[in-house]
């Protein structure tokens, strides 16, 4: 069962707070990670897509790796994805030296990759990684798919290949990955990358969720985790309805990263709603939509 994975449960791909000039706000990050820790989530993911890794310099990413580890006692995973393999290896080594529990990496992006190329790529990384690692499957951004067959092949070959974030808006893809990997490993974590697939992931035998909404309502997903363990079907039903309602946040504004940061700012007040994406700022009416959605007014 994938529930045997040490990485099972509720993950938050943390925002990266920034000031009005777009510089890292480490104080804001510390307060955010403190809140997520208090909410009793299981794993923190640093510099995921919501964490804006693609717009950070290598030095900024190394700084975040070094500074964030001391901000929470929770399991912590660093996304070290890059188009430059030497940068991936440098960040991964830094993460393990700073006592991260694992790293995560996307396939090569910009150039489309064939299945043969993907296997070759991850085999090369797997042979050089000295600690546990996750693959990050996001075909909408990379233009290629880490298929269930590729995942199962790598899970069988590399003991340190701990799991995969399957950010595919199709539950059958994730389910097939669960089925393919559980035949070769009992400790492999298949995690859904879309918030509303958390409970379906558990029903299919998966390990959990990496959810952007956890930046705003982590207690809701923790409630679902606890209800699952207690076999409380009524609570699971209620939580699924709430998650479905909150999914409308992704339709507000042009840039979901800035939108989520705005919601965190309005709800908690310890960081500003600034990102490095252009023209993502919300209008007064859109801010009111967020406040209404999360009952902040």
Helices and strands as residue ranges (DSSP letters): G 2-4, E 9-13, H 26-38, E 43-46, G 53-55, H 58-68, G 69-71, E 75-79, H 85-97, E 102-106, H 115-128, E 133-137, H 139-142, H 148-157, E 161-166, H 171-182, E 189-192, G 195-197, H 198-203, E 208-210, H 214-230, H 233-246, G 247-251, H 256-268, H 284-293
